Every structure is written in C-alpha cells, then in structure tokens.
C-alpha cells in the first residue's frame, strides 16, 4: 500500500488485478479502447484503497477515483473547477480522445466545460463529437477565459 501511495506503478498494478465494473449510473472518463494507465497524480492524491484505486480531491466535496482503466467522478459541486480538473487528468492519463460514460446531464456538462475552457478533447461517442463540432462553429456569446495550458497542475 505504501509503495502504491508513493506512485509505484507495479504496486498499483498488483492491487488492481481484480476487475472493477462500471455501473450504469457511474460518471466515467476513460480511454476509448479501455487502455489501462497505472500512473497517478501525486499532487492530488488523498488515499489508495485496498483495490488499488487512487482517490483524488478535486474540489470541495468532489473526488475522482482512478481505477486504472477509468476515472470515476463524484462531483458534488456544480462549479466547473472540479469537472475541469477531472477532464485535465483524463487527458493527461488517456490522451485527447475520451470515452464518456454517464447520464445525459453529465455528458452535457462535459461538453460545456470542454467548450468553455477550450480543452482539446475529442469524444469516442459520435453523437457527442457531432455536438462538440456544432458548438465550435457557433460564436462564443459568453465572456470566457482560455486556459493557456490544459495540463497545468498535472504532475505525476
């Protein structure tokens, strides 16, 4: 457990041997081909579970549980900060194309945050990708701030 907490990828891999199912109501960000990544974000980590899941605090009452093959979000806050941080983690871990699992409200929120903060993210879901493309064609009516570096704060 100590080795996993310090970022030892071999120790995490050993703890994560059990298959962890994604439940229908889970809010999940993952690689489209279910690529597994045992790297962790040491600067955000709050604990490692017995199953090898790294739990990160990403805002007030909001966590991201890193299960290796996916990030499970528990976002209590309606602010964009926690969602933005979770998306940055997913991009750093799995690349710019993500598979988004969750209810329609969660998917809408993902789309809105990626557009508002100009994140370079593509979606495995053709419908989400189509909506993203349509949103990009529309002129921005809100006064938003571009993030200069989408991986800022993503040290491992």
C-alpha positions in Angstrom: 0.0 0.0 0.0 2.8 2.4 0.9 4.5 1.7 -2.5 1.3 2.4 -4.3 0.8 5.6 -2.4 4.3 6.8 -3.4 3.4 6.2 -7.1 4.9 2.7 -7.7 3.1 1.6 -10.8 4.0 -2.1 -10.2 2.4 -2.0 -6.8 -0.7 -0.3 -8.2 -1.0 -2.9 -11.0 -0.8 -5.7 -8.4 -3.6 -4.1 -6.3 -5.7 -3.5 -9.4 -5.8 -7.2 -10.5 -9.5 -7.5 -9.7 -11.8 -6.4 -12.4 -13.8 -3.3 -11.4 -17.1 -3.0 -13.2 -18.6 0.3 -14.3 -22.2 0.7 -13.0 -24.8 2.3 -15.2 -25.2 5.4 -13.0 -21.4 6.0 -12.7 -19.9 9.2 -14.2 -16.8 8.0 -16.0 -13.9 9.3 -18.2 -11.8 6.7 -19.9 -9.7 5.8 -23.0 -11.9 4.7 -25.9 -10.1 1.3 -26.1 -10.1 0.8 -22.3 -6.3 1.5 -22.1 -5.0 1.0 -18.6 -2.7 3.5 -17.0 -1.2 2.9 -13.6 0.4 6.3 -13.3 -1.0 8.6 -10.5 -1.1 12.3 -9.8 0.8 12.6 -6.6 -0.1 16.2 -6.0 -3.8 15.5 -5.8 -3.9 12.1 -4.1 -5.7 11.7 -0.8 -5.6 7.9 -0.4 -5.1 4.5 -2.1 -7.8 1.9 -1.5 -7.3 -1.9 -1.0 -8.3 -2.4 -4.6 -5.5 0.0 -5.8 -7.8 2.9 -6.5 -6.2 6.3 -6.1 -8.7 8.8 -4.8 -8.1 12.5 -5.6 -9.7 15.5 -4.1 -10.5 17.9 -6.9 -12.7 20.5 -5.2 -14.9 21.0 -2.2 -16.8 17.6 -1.7 -15.6 16.4 -5.1 -13.4 13.4 -5.8 -12.0 11.5 -8.8 -11.4 7.8 -8.2 -8.6 6.5 -10.5 -9.3 2.8 -11.2 -6.5 2.4 -13.8 -8.8 1.8 -16.8 -11.1 4.7 -16.0 -11.7 7.7 -13.8 -14.9 7.7 -11.8 -16.2 11.2 -10.8 -18.1 12.1 -7.7 -18.8 15.8 -8.3 -20.8 17.4 -5.5 -20.0 20.9 -6.6 -21.8 22.5 -9.6 -18.8 24.7 -10.2 -16.7 24.0 -13.3 -13.4 23.7 -11.3 -13.8 20.1 -10.3 -15.0 18.9 -13.7 -12.2 20.9 -15.4 -9.6 19.3 -13.2 -11.1 15.8 -13.8 -11.0 16.3 -17.6 -7.4 17.5 -17.4 -6.5 14.4 -15.5 -8.2 12.2 -18.1 -6.4 13.9 -21.0 -3.1 13.6 -19.2 -3.7 9.9 -18.5 -5.6 8.7 -21.6 -4.9 11.2 -24.4 -7.2 13.7 -26.2 -9.9 11.2 -27.2 -12.1 10.2 -24.4 -15.0 7.8 -23.9 -17.5 9.5 -21.6 -20.0 7.2 -19.7 -22.8 8.6 -17.6 -26.2 10.2 -17.8 -27.2 12.8 -20.3 -26.8 15.7 -17.8 -23.2 14.5 -17.1 -22.4 14.3 -20.8 -23.8 17.8 -21.4 -21.7 19.2 -18.6 -18.6 17.6 -20.0 -19.4 19.2 -23.4 -20.0 22.6 -21.8 -16.8 22.6 -19.8 -14.6 21.5 -22.7 -16.0 24.3 -24.8 -15.9 27.0 -22.2 -12.2 26.3 -21.3 -11.1 25.4 -24.9 -9.9 21.9 -24.0 -8.6 20.0 -26.9 -10.7 16.9 -26.4 -12.4 14.6 -28.9 -15.1 12.1 -28.0 -15.4 8.4 -28.9 -19.2 8.8 -28.9 -20.1 10.0 -32.4 -23.1 11.9 -31.1 -21.0 13.8 -28.5 -18.4 14.5 -31.2 -21.0 15.9 -33.5 -22.5 18.2 -30.8 -18.9 19.4 -30.0 -18.3 20.2 -33.6 -21.5 22.1 -33.9 -20.8 24.0 -30.7 -17.3 25.0 -32.0 -19.0 26.5 -35.1 -21.1 28.8 -33.0 -19.6 32.2 -31.9 -18.9 32.4 -28.2 -21.5 34.7 -26.6 -20.1 34.4 -23.1 -17.0 36.1 -21.8 -14.9 33.0 -21.1 -11.2 32.7 -20.2 -9.0 30.4 -22.3 -6.8 28.1 -20.3 -3.3 28.5 -21.6 -2.1 25.1 -20.7 -4.6 22.3 -20.4 -2.2 20.1 -18.5 -1.2 22.8 -15.9 -1.0 21.2 -12.5 -1.0 17.7 -13.9 2.3 16.5 -12.4 2.6 12.8 -11.7 
